[in-house]
Amino acid sequence: MPKKNHAPRRGAHGARPSRSRRRQTRRKGVVGAGALAVFLACAGIAAARYDAHSGAGVAPQARTQPAPAGAPDSTASPPASPSASPAPSSTSFPERGTGTFVKADGGTKVFGRGRLLRYAVDVEGGIGQDPAEFARQVDAVLDNTTRGWAAGGLWSFQRVSSGPVDFTVHLASPGTTDTLCAKYGLDTGGWVNCSGGNDVVINVKRWLELTPYYQGQPDLYHALAINHEVGHRLGHNHVTCPGPGQPAPVMMQQIKGLHGCVINGWPYDANGHLLTGPPA
């Protein structure tokens, strides 16, 4: 829309204000400008603190509250596996890989009860990650029959390296993540994951850098990332925090803030109850 040309306001019948009136106006302008400068400086400090909790410093999914200090609440879920994850193949990555994917060999037995979903795992070339190691971590999440999606009696999972699959979990560079997700009308902005059709796309940036709430807990964040995106594949939509101090549901967009909940990467609690909240 073209900008309007705002001419200086005049008094009645277009007469200019008196000289004394103009001096008063200038003095008020100086005071107002000073107050505005102080306000903007404070706002700048607040914005800098706000961005410090935004995960990747990108506005669309900035944090709305500081990351929790110290150890997580006792209601937070355990890591994806009993032992800590080994160091990733590489902690650096390009903005865009080769665009081609290497599928992980081998597979797993069937885990869980209910409808069987067969899945494959692959890794984009040129991003410095090992397909076998990524598959091991994905398996540890999807094959968890205690707290994972396989715990509810509705779904069972099996990884395969050949034949038809119900979905594929991709580990991709930020640029390739954007390309894959854009096919489904999703804007990942080079820094988040997505799920669309039969594609579950994990952005290597998030996989390695985690988010502020999950720093030092890669297994737990990896469980959240896989469970959230596979949850979309299972038909689940976003929900919000059910109440202060309760575990954040995996279908909550935790990267936007916990809103009183505590970190959690699993869809079910230890008693087999689905952890969910009000629709977002």
HELIX and SHEET records of a PDB file:
HELIX    1   1 ALA A   12  GLY A   14  5                                   3    
HELIX    2   2 ARG A   19  ALA A   52  1                                  34    
HELIX    3   3 ALA A   59  GLN A   61  5                                   3    
HELIX    4   4 PRO A  131  LEU A  142  1                                  12    
HELIX    5   5 TRP A  149  ALA A  151  5                                   3    
HELIX    6   6 PRO A  174  ALA A  182  1                                   9    
HELIX    7   7 VAL A  204  GLU A  209  1                                   6    
HELIX    8   8 PRO A  212  TYR A  214  5                                   3    
HELIX    9   9 PRO A  218  ARG A  233  1                                  16    
HELIX   10  10 GLN A  254  LYS A  256  5                                   3    
SHEET    1   A 4 PHE A 101  LYS A 103  0                                        
SHEET    2   A 4 ARG A 115  GLU A 124 -1                                        
SHEET    3   A 4 TRP A 155  ARG A 159  1                                        
SHEET    4   A 4 PHE A 111  GLY A 112 -1                                        
SHEET    1   B 5 PHE A 101  LYS A 103  0                                        
SHEET    2   B 5 ARG A 115  GLU A 124 -1                                        
SHEET    3   B 5 PHE A 167  ALA A 172  1                                        
SHEET    4   B 5 ASP A 199  ASN A 203  1                                        
SHEET    5   B 5 CYS A 194  GLY A 196 -1                                        
END                                                                             
